[in-house]
Amino acid sequence: VQQDQDDSRPSGDDKYSSAIAHLETINLNMCYPDGNPVPDCRHLIFPGDKVLLTDYFYFIMKQLRHCQFSERDRKTRGGKRENIPAGFSGLQCVHCANIPKKNHYPRKFFWAHVDRLANSFAEIPSHILKCRGC
């Protein structure tokens, strides 16, 4: 098993290294849907965080950006969001956020309690794998 030059973790094989190199070039979470850059203080993940996380979690987090709950969000997800206040912070998929459709609702994740986040985090990679914008 070979080692990455900038990392002490094993890279696996050539396909794995190629996939990581490709993912490193994608920087989707650094812009809002309107194209304006996300300020540094709002980034979810930084290059320096890579040494703290597995590649899997590092790149899953790169597929998300900060969002805030709006009244439009209340009408989605089967009415499970009636108690979330407008402006509540959450995470949004960077891939489907920019799909221009009148009735399209990009996938957003809002958790009111850390236990809910821990128990439902698997929803994020599940969405990424089937996202129409990815």
Secondary structure, DSSP 8 states (H G I E B T S, - for coil): --B-TT-SSB--SHHHHHHHHHHHH--GGGB-TTS-B--GGG-S--GGGGGGS-HHHHHHHTTEEEEE--HHHHTSGGGTTTT--TT-EEEEETTGGG---TT----EE--SSHHHHHHHTTHHHHHHHH-TT-
